[in-house]
């Protein structure tokens, strides 16, 4: 996969994650989208919006729950997304 294609898939993954489109996230990951693209922005966006199923999928795909100093956890907490907070904590986010 060339850099341009990888960047497009990374942006598409971020957009799908932000919108909570689970099937699209699954398809993009299966097609080789990098779960770590743009400092794991897909996890951050899904966490911010409270898309728990997408968050769980991204974690299972290896997303770094500690990226950007636990920003996904802080964002989910600030927005009251308790299910997402629990998923992130269970995956090791916020651990000292």
Secondary structure as UniProt FT lines:
FT   HELIX           3..19
FT   HELIX           22..30
FT   TURN            31..32
FT   TURN            35..36
FT   HELIX           37..49
FT   HELIX           52..60
FT   TURN            61..62
FT   TURN            65..66
FT   HELIX           67..78
FT   TURN            79..80
FT   HELIX           82..90
FT   TURN            91..94
//
